[in-house]
């Protein structure tokens, strides 16, 4: 906790020391107290050693009790908090400091500080299910319920709840309760605008690749990589025929690859193992355009990027219902 204050305030941190107070047991239990001074302003951090239960009303009542007993501004301290917990405390004007780089200190005029911790960086990009949900809105839906989305994407409703939360935080969708269901709606119906807003969050769907000497794996397996790109642009035929398969399919888990540099009598096929099912949005034997573009995220080949501009134009009409 002290290190966080030092990172944010540097020499403006006057002192940071542990303190003890005579308080009722329910206010002391599971807490450590620190006296802190920043810019000459002193306050107390009530650090919760664990956060098994998060109840905003209890936090508000205890905060008032702390301030009455200690007669100073009191701030909650946590090892880490979620974005939901952060949002709830800010909305209820509960000051806090978190070890994962978050703080809300209104009495210092500081609304929020992000110290660019690695955890925040990791959460910046979509999860595989979040990307699938985004593609559902990009290609097919202006709005749908979470249950409808779960059925369409072949995932559990709980997975959709986590994915929708990520899209909601990034301003890509809105949510509204309708009876017992939650209706999700795109923040903009302009597909180009929606794609641009999501661009920095997109992930490369490829988890790994392997080479097989057996020809095409299955007739429904969609083309991907440079092989797909060669069929959708003026790019020349690639070295390998290439297809995409979902990594969690039982037969995919059992595939054993070969060394492509060795000589084989049959043609070598390159298989991409994807983090989500490429068949969900594939069409005419090809993976969807956004996912294809994402597979080349680490490619610096100008020739490939030029061809991807052709693929990008497919997005606006891909599987629109």
C-alpha positions as CSV (number, residue, x, y, z in Angstrom):
1,X,0.0,0.0,0.0
2,X,2.8,2.4,0.9
3,X,4.5,1.6,-2.5
4,X,1.3,2.6,-4.3
5,X,1.3,6.0,-2.6
6,X,5.0,6.5,-3.4
7,X,4.3,5.6,-7.1
8,X,1.5,8.1,-7.4
9,X,2.7,11.0,-5.2
10,X,6.5,10.7,-4.9
11,X,8.0,13.3,-2.6
12,X,4.5,14.8,-2.0
13,X,3.9,11.8,0.3
14,X,4.7,13.4,3.7
15,X,4.5,10.2,5.8
16,X,2.9,6.7,5.9
17,X,2.8,4.8,9.2
18,X,0.8,2.1,10.9
19,X,-1.6,3.4,13.6
20,X,-3.7,1.9,16.3
21,X,-7.1,3.0,17.5
22,X,-9.5,2.0,20.3
23,X,-12.5,0.9,18.3
24,X,-15.4,-1.5,18.6
25,X,-14.5,-5.0,17.6
26,X,-16.7,-5.0,14.5
27,X,-14.7,-1.9,13.2
28,X,-11.3,-3.5,14.0
29,X,-11.9,-7.1,12.9
30,X,-9.8,-7.9,9.8
31,X,-8.5,-4.3,9.5
32,X,-5.1,-2.6,9.7
33,X,-4.9,1.1,10.0
34,X,-2.4,3.5,8.5
35,X,-2.0,7.3,9.0
36,X,-1.1,9.0,5.8
37,X,-0.3,12.5,4.8
38,X,-0.3,13.8,1.2
39,X,0.3,17.5,0.3
40,X,-0.1,18.2,4.1
41,X,-3.5,16.6,4.2
42,X,-3.7,13.8,6.8
43,X,-6.2,10.9,6.6
44,X,-6.5,7.3,7.8
45,X,-6.5,4.2,5.6
46,X,-8.6,1.3,7.0
47,X,-7.0,-1.6,5.1
48,X,-9.2,-4.7,4.8
49,X,-7.0,-7.8,5.0
50,X,-9.6,-9.7,3.0
51,X,-12.8,-8.9,1.0
52,X,-14.9,-12.0,1.2
53,X,-18.2,-10.0,1.1
54,X,-18.7,-6.7,-0.6
55,X,-21.8,-4.8,0.7
56,X,-22.0,-1.2,-0.3
57,X,-24.5,-0.2,2.5
58,X,-22.3,-1.8,5.2
59,X,-19.2,0.0,3.9
60,X,-21.1,3.3,4.0
61,X,-22.3,2.8,7.6
62,X,-18.9,1.7,8.8
63,X,-17.2,4.6,7.1
64,X,-19.4,7.0,9.1
65,X,-18.6,5.2,12.3
66,X,-14.9,5.3,11.6
67,X,-15.0,9.1,10.9
68,X,-17.0,9.7,14.1
69,X,-14.6,7.6,16.2
70,X,-11.3,8.7,14.7
71,X,-12.4,12.3,13.9
72,X,-10.5,12.3,10.6
73,X,-11.1,11.5,6.9
74,X,-11.1,7.7,6.5
75,X,-10.3,5.8,3.3
76,X,-10.9,2.1,2.7
77,X,-7.8,0.1,1.6
78,X,-8.0,-3.1,-0.4
79,X,-5.5,-5.5,-1.9
80,X,-7.4,-5.3,-5.2
81,X,-10.9,-4.6,-6.4
82,X,-13.0,-5.3,-9.5
83,X,-14.3,-2.7,-11.9
84,X,-17.8,-3.3,-10.6
85,X,-16.7,-2.6,-7.0
86,X,-14.7,0.5,-8.0
87,X,-17.8,1.8,-9.9
88,X,-20.1,1.1,-6.9
89,X,-17.8,2.9,-4.4
90,X,-17.3,6.0,-6.7
91,X,-21.1,6.2,-7.3
92,X,-21.7,6.1,-3.5
93,X,-18.8,8.6,-2.8
94,X,-16.9,6.1,-0.7
95,X,-13.1,6.9,-0.8
96,X,-10.8,4.0,-1.4
97,X,-7.3,2.9,-2.3
98,X,-6.5,-0.4,-4.0
99,X,-3.2,-2.1,-4.5
100,X,-4.0,-2.8,-8.1
101,X,-3.7,0.8,-9.0
102,X,-7.0,2.4,-8.2
103,X,-7.9,5.2,-5.9
104,X,-10.8,7.7,-5.2
105,X,-9.9,10.5,-2.8
106,X,-12.5,13.3,-3.3
107,X,-11.2,15.3,-0.3
108,X,-7.9,15.6,-2.2
109,X,-9.6,16.5,-5.5
110,X,-8.6,13.1,-7.0
111,X,-11.3,11.2,-8.6
112,X,-9.4,8.2,-10.0
113,X,-5.8,7.2,-10.5
114,X,-4.6,4.2,-12.6
115,X,-1.0,3.2,-12.1
116,X,-1.1,1.0,-15.2
117,X,-0.7,-2.2,-13.3
118,X,-0.3,-5.4,-15.4
119,X,-3.7,-6.6,-14.3
120,X,-5.4,-3.7,-16.0
121,X,-3.4,-4.2,-19.2
122,X,-4.4,-7.8,-19.4
123,X,-8.1,-6.9,-19.1
124,X,-7.8,-4.3,-21.8
125,X,-8.3,-6.9,-24.5
126,X,-11.3,-9.0,-25.2
127,X,-11.6,-12.5,-23.9
128,X,-12.5,-15.1,-26.5
129,X,-16.2,-15.1,-25.5
130,X,-16.3,-11.3,-25.5
131,X,-14.9,-11.3,-29.0
132,X,-17.6,-13.7,-30.1
133,X,-20.3,-11.6,-28.5
134,X,-18.9,-8.5,-30.2
135,X,-18.9,-10.3,-33.6
136,X,-22.6,-11.3,-33.0
137,X,-23.5,-7.6,-32.7
138,X,-21.2,-6.6,-35.6
139,X,-22.5,-9.2,-38.0
140,X,-26.1,-10.1,-37.0
141,X,-27.8,-8.2,-34.2
142,X,-28.7,-4.7,-33.0
143,X,-30.0,-6.2,-29.8
144,X,-30.6,-9.6,-28.1
145,X,-31.1,-11.1,-24.7
146,X,-28.2,-12.8,-22.9
147,X,-30.0,-16.2,-23.2
148,X,-30.4,-15.7,-27.0
149,X,-26.7,-14.9,-27.3
150,X,-25.7,-17.9,-25.3
151,X,-27.7,-20.2,-27.5
152,X,-26.3,-18.6,-30.7
153,X,-22.7,-18.7,-29.6
154,X,-23.0,-22.2,-28.0
155,X,-21.7,-21.0,-24.6
156,X,-23.0,-20.9,-21.0
157,X,-25.2,-17.9,-20.0
158,X,-22.7,-17.2,-17.2
159,X,-20.0,-16.7,-19.9
160,X,-22.2,-14.3,-21.7
161,X,-22.7,-12.3,-18.5
162,X,-19.0,-11.9,-18.1
163,X,-18.5,-11.0,-21.8
164,X,-21.4,-8.5,-21.8
165,X,-19.9,-6.8,-18.8
166,X,-16.6,-6.3,-20.7
167,X,-18.5,-4.9,-23.8
168,X,-20.5,-2.6,-21.5
169,X,-17.4,-1.2,-19.8
170,X,-15.9,-0.4,-23.2
171,X,-19.1,1.5,-24.3
172,X,-19.9,-1.0,-27.1
173,X,-23.3,-2.0,-25.8
174,X,-26.0,-0.9,-23.4
175,X,-28.1,-3.1,-21.2
176,X,-31.7,-2.9,-20.0
177,X,-33.8,-5.3,-17.9
178,X,-37.0,-6.5,-19.7
179,X,-39.0,-8.7,-17.4
180,X,-36.7,-11.5,-16.3
181,X,-34.3,-11.0,-19.2
182,X,-31.5,-8.5,-19.8
183,X,-31.6,-7.0,-23.3
184,X,-28.2,-6.0,-24.7
185,X,-28.2,-3.3,-27.5
186,X,-25.3,-2.0,-29.6
187,X,-24.2,1.5,-28.7
188,X,-24.1,2.4,-32.4
189,X,-25.8,0.8,-35.4
190,X,-23.1,2.1,-37.7
191,X,-21.0,-1.1,-38.3
192,X,-18.0,0.8,-39.4
193,X,-18.1,3.0,-36.2
194,X,-18.7,-0.1,-34.0
195,X,-15.7,-1.9,-35.6
196,X,-13.4,1.1,-35.1
197,X,-14.5,1.5,-31.5
198,X,-13.6,-2.1,-30.8
199,X,-10.4,-2.3,-32.8
200,X,-7.9,-1.9,-30.0
201,X,-9.6,-4.6,-27.9
202,X,-9.6,-7.4,-30.6
203,X,-7.5,-10.5,-30.0
204,X,-5.7,-12.9,-32.3
205,X,-7.9,-16.0,-32.2
206,X,-5.0,-18.4,-32.9
207,X,-3.7,-20.3,-29.8
208,X,-1.3,-22.5,-31.7
209,X,-0.6,-24.1,-35.1
210,X,0.3,-27.6,-36.2
211,X,1.0,-29.3,-39.5
212,X,-0.7,-32.4,-40.8
213,X,0.1,-34.7,-43.8
214,X,-3.5,-35.9,-44.2
215,X,-5.1,-33.3,-46.5
216,X,-8.2,-31.5,-45.4
217,X,-9.4,-32.4,-41.9
218,X,-13.2,-32.1,-42.5
219,X,-15.4,-30.7,-45.3
220,X,-16.9,-28.1,-43.0
221,X,-13.6,-26.8,-41.7
222,X,-13.2,-23.1,-42.9
223,X,-10.2,-21.8,-44.7
224,X,-8.0,-19.3,-42.8
225,X,-4.6,-17.6,-42.9
226,X,-2.9,-16.8,-46.2
227,X,-4.9,-19.6,-47.8
228,X,-8.1,-17.8,-47.1
229,X,-6.6,-14.5,-48.0
230,X,-5.5,-15.8,-51.4
231,X,-9.1,-16.7,-52.2
232,X,-10.5,-13.3,-51.1
233,X,-7.9,-10.9,-52.7
234,X,-5.3,-10.8,-55.4
235,X,-2.7,-12.4,-53.1
236,X,-0.9,-15.4,-54.7
237,X,-1.3,-19.0,-53.6
238,X,0.5,-19.7,-50.3
239,X,2.9,-22.4,-49.4
240,X,0.4,-24.3,-47.3
241,X,-3.3,-24.9,-47.4
242,X,-4.6,-23.6,-44.1
243,X,-7.7,-24.2,-42.0
244,X,-9.1,-23.1,-38.6
245,X,-10.4,-25.5,-35.9
246,X,-11.7,-24.9,-32.4
247,X,-9.1,-26.0,-29.9
248,X,-11.6,-27.6,-27.5
249,X,-13.0,-30.1,-30.0
250,X,-12.2,-33.6,-28.8
251,X,-10.6,-34.8,-32.0
252,X,-8.5,-31.6,-32.2
253,X,-7.0,-32.2,-28.8
254,X,-5.8,-35.6,-30.1
255,X,-4.1,-34.3,-33.3
256,X,-0.4,-34.9,-33.5
257,X,1.5,-32.6,-35.9
258,X,4.5,-33.3,-38.1
259,X,7.6,-31.4,-39.0
260,X,6.7,-29.4,-42.1
261,X,10.4,-29.3,-43.2
262,X,10.6,-33.1,-43.7
263,X,9.6,-34.6,-47.0
264,X,6.2,-36.3,-47.2
265,X,4.4,-38.0,-50.1
266,X,1.2,-36.2,-49.3
267,X,0.6,-32.5,-49.1
268,X,1.1,-30.7,-45.8
269,X,-1.8,-28.8,-44.3
270,X,-1.4,-26.1,-41.7
271,X,-4.0,-26.1,-38.9
272,X,-4.8,-23.1,-36.7
273,X,-6.1,-24.0,-33.3
274,X,-8.5,-21.2,-32.4
275,X,-9.5,-19.9,-28.9
276,X,-13.2,-19.8,-30.1
277,X,-15.1,-21.8,-32.6
278,X,-14.4,-20.4,-36.1
279,X,-17.5,-22.2,-37.5
280,X,-19.9,-19.9,-35.6
281,X,-19.4,-17.0,-38.1
282,X,-17.8,-18.8,-41.0
283,X,-19.5,-18.6,-44.4
284,X,-18.9,-20.3,-47.8
285,X,-16.0,-22.2,-46.4
286,X,-14.2,-19.1,-45.1
287,X,-13.6,-17.7,-41.6
288,X,-15.2,-14.4,-40.8
289,X,-13.4,-11.3,-42.0
290,X,-12.7,-9.7,-38.6
291,X,-11.2,-12.9,-37.2
292,X,-9.1,-13.4,-40.3
293,X,-7.7,-9.9,-40.0
294,X,-6.9,-10.6,-36.4
295,X,-4.9,-13.7,-37.3
296,X,-2.4,-11.3,-39.0
297,X,-2.0,-9.0,-36.0
298,X,1.7,-9.6,-35.7
299,X,2.4,-9.5,-39.4
300,X,4.5,-6.7,-40.8
301,X,4.2,-7.8,-44.5
302,X,2.9,-4.8,-46.4
303,X,1.6,-7.1,-49.2
304,X,-0.6,-8.9,-46.7
305,X,-1.9,-5.7,-45.1
306,X,-2.8,-4.4,-48.5
307,X,-4.9,-7.5,-49.2
308,X,-6.5,-7.2,-45.8
309,X,-8.1,-4.0,-46.9
310,X,-10.1,-6.0,-49.4
311,X,-11.2,-8.3,-46.5
312,X,-12.1,-5.4,-44.4
313,X,-14.8,-4.4,-46.9
314,X,-16.5,-7.7,-46.4
315,X,-17.3,-6.9,-42.7
316,X,-20.2,-4.6,-43.4
317,X,-22.2,-7.3,-45.2
318,X,-21.0,-10.5,-43.5
319,X,-24.0,-12.6,-42.3
320,X,-26.2,-9.5,-41.7
321,X,-29.8,-10.8,-41.0
